[in-house]
Amino acid sequence: MTLILTWLFPEGIVMGADSAVTQTVPSPSGRGERRILTGYRKVYKIQKLKAGISCWGTGKIGEYRTDIWLSDFISSRESEYDSIHSFAMLLQDELRDLIPEITAPEGTMEYRYGNRGFHLAGYIEYEGNKVPTFYHIHNGQSEIYPDINPRVINANQDLPPQEVLDLFSKNQAPHVRNGDFFFYTILFNTLNELFVQFYRRIRIGDTPFVFPNIPKFEEPLEGYSEFVRFWIRLVRDVYALSNMPEVIGGNISILSISPDGIMNLTSKP
């Protein structure tokens, strides 16, 4: 499994993922054994577009590991894309040729949520300004576009620039989560509400509780990057301390993209 998060802040885009994958390793009896392997890369720069992409779901595209396939796709098809939209459509069309349609009945988890997908985010020119946008390229149903065919891969622009600007104007930072997101959603919703309550009620001396405290970092985008890393790390560590398989694990990769196109990719525990 996996946990990938993409946040759009006014100060920049932050994309994060763990580095664990679940595989069935061959055994002499032929039954195979389930293993959680770490060290897989799930977040990539798209240098030509000053954009980022991350992946979740089944760990293979055709005959190749997804991390190897995706890295090769970004570089080998560079002459065929010149915008975030053209990259999204190129990826959609390629994946439709390589990934079988979902055959699971309607109402099943696979039909509802799909079995693989990609977060794609970057900046585009919109009304004279650089504005972030987000595409989710995946199979399964879409909460934004109910009329798509969920059995095939679709490139859905879930956060177009005007919607992002509208959310920013309300002091909201939109974010998207995929992979093993159920547990993350419970933790985030519960703890985030507690943090808000602390802000309203808790003081250390005359200082109110603030989380995340972005001004303590040299750059705001660095603070937001650590904020995103915190949530993935929290889910990872809860799994590690529980009786459940560590389906989210390993180092955490964080890619930040500033409005002027500066990208920073780090990987650490």
N, C-alpha and C positions, 0 to 999 in steps of 0.2 A: 504493500500500500504506500501511500504518499500523503503529504500535506503540502499544498502550494497555496500561497496567498499573494494577491496583488492589490495594493492600495494606491489610490490616486490622491495625493495631497496637493494643495496649492504650491508648495515648495518643490514638488517633484513626484516622480513615480517610484514606488518601491515594490519589488517582486522577490519573493522568498520561497525556499523549498528545503526539505530535508534531503537525505541522500540514501535512503533505504529502499530496497525493492524486495518483493516476495517472489521466490522462485521455487519450482519443484526440481530438485537435483536428482539425476538418475542414480539408481542403486542396482546392485547385481541382480536382485530379484525382479527388477523391472517395475516395481511399484512406485519408486521415487520417494524422496523425502522433502518436506517443506522446509525451506531455509529463508531467513531474513538476512539479506546481504547489504552491506553499506558501501559507500564510496562511489555511488552512481551520481552523475551530474544531471541536474534537471533544469537548470537556469542558464540561458545563453544570451549573449549580446548579438544583436543584428547590426553590425557596425555600419553598414551602408545607410541604414535608416535611423540610426541613433535610437533604436528600439530594443525591447527585450522580449524573450519568449521562454515559457516554462511548460513542463509536460506532467500529466498525471495519467494513471490508469495502467492498462496492460503494457508490459515492458518491451514489446516487440512491434516493429512495423515491417510487415513481410517477413523476411528471413533474418532481419538485423535487430540488434538491441536499439531501443528508441533513442538513447543518448548518442549512439554512433550515427544512426540514420539522420537525426535532426541536425547534428553538427555538419554532416556532409551536405544536407539539403541547403542549409543557409549559405554555404560557400560555393557549392557547385551550380546553384541556380541563380546566382547573384545578378546575372545579366537579364533575367526574366522578371525582376520586380524593381519598382522604383518608388513605391509608396507602401504605407502600412496596409492599405486596402488591397493593392495588387499582390502583396505577399500573402495576405489572408486567403485570397481567392486561389492563388497558385497552390498553397498548401492544401486547401480544401479539395481541389480537383485531383491532386496527386494522391491524397489519402483515400479518396473515394475509389480509386483504382486498386489500392493495396489492402484496404481493410474490408472484410466481408460485412454485408449488412447484418444488423441485429435481427435474429430470428425469434427471440424470446417474446412471449405473448404480452399484449398490453396489460399494464398493471404490475408487471414484475419490476424488480429493482433495476435490472439491466436496461429495460425499455425506458424506465423513468429517468434514470441518471446517466445512462450510457456506460461504456467501458474504457474510454480513453478520450483525452482532449488536451488542448494547448491554450495557455493564456498568452495573449499578444498585446503589448501596450507600448505606446510611444506618443510623440507629439505631432500634431498637424497644424497647418495654417488655418485659422478660423476667424473670420471677421477682423483680420489684421493682427491677430495675436497667435502665439504658440499655445495650444490647448491640448491637454492629454486626452487620449481616447483608448478604448479597450475592446478587443475582440476575444470571444471565446469560440474556438474552433473545436467542435466535439460532436459525437453522436449522442443519442438520447434526447429527451424532451427539453424544450427551452421555456423558461419562465417569461421570457421577453417576447418570443416569436412563436405563438401557439400553432401556427399553420405549417411549420416546417415538417419534413419527413424525419422523424426521430431515429429511423433505422440506418441512416447514412450520416456521414460527417457533414456538418454545416458550419460555415464561417459567419457567426452571429456578432454584429457590432452591439454588444450589450450596453456599452456606455459611450454613446456619441458625444461630441464635444459640447453641444448646447445643454444636454442633461448634466454633464459634469460641471459646467459653469453654474447651472441652477443650484446644484447641490453645494458648490463652494459658497454661493451667495447666502446659503442658510447655515454656514459654518459646519457643513458635513463633508467628510472625506469618504467617498464610496470605496468599498473593497469587495473582492470576490474571493471565495475559497472553494477548493476542490480536492478530491482524493478522499481521505478518511476524515471528512469535515464534521461529522455529527458530534463527536466528542469535543472538538474544537469549538463548535458553535455554542454548546452548553457552557463550556468554561468561559468563553469570551462574553457571552451575554450576562452570565452571573457575576463574574468578576468586574466587568466594566461598570455595571450598575453599582457595585460596592465601591469602586474607585470614585464614582460620581458622588456617592453619599459621603465618603471620606472628605472629599473636596468641600462639601457643604458644612460638615460638622467637626472634622478633626483638625486641630491646630497643634503644632509643636512650638510652644511659646506663642509668638505672634504670627507665625508662618503657617498658612493653610497648606494642606496636603495637595500636591499636584502630581498627576501621572498621565502621560509621560512629561517629565520636566525637560523640555527641549532646549531651553537656554543653557543648560549645563554643558552642552556639546559645542564644539567649535563651529559646526555648520548645522542648520536645522535638518537637512537631509540625512546627516549622520545620525541624529537623534531618532528620526523616524525609522531609519534602517534598523537600529537596535530595538526599537519598539516592535517591529515586525518579527525580528529574530526572537525576541522574548516570547511571543505567543507560540511560535513553532517549537522553541526549546521547552516551554512549559508542557505542551502536549507530549512531546518526546519523553520528557523526564517522568511524567505521570505514568505513561506506559511502562517505562523501565522499572518503576517502583511497584507496579501492580503485578497481578498474576496473568496478565494478558501478554500475548506475543508483542515484541517491540516492533510493530509494523511501521512506526515512524522512528527513524533513528539516524545515527551518524552525524557528520558535520552539517551545518546549515549554511546554504548559499544565499546571499542577499545581493541583488542588483538594484542600484539606484540610478535614476536618470533625471538630470536637472532640466529645466525648461530650455537652457541654452545647449543641451545635447551632451553634457559631460556625464559619462557613465563610469560607475565604480562597482566592480564585482568582487565580493569577498566570500571566503568560505572558512568557517571556524565553528568550534563546538557551541 
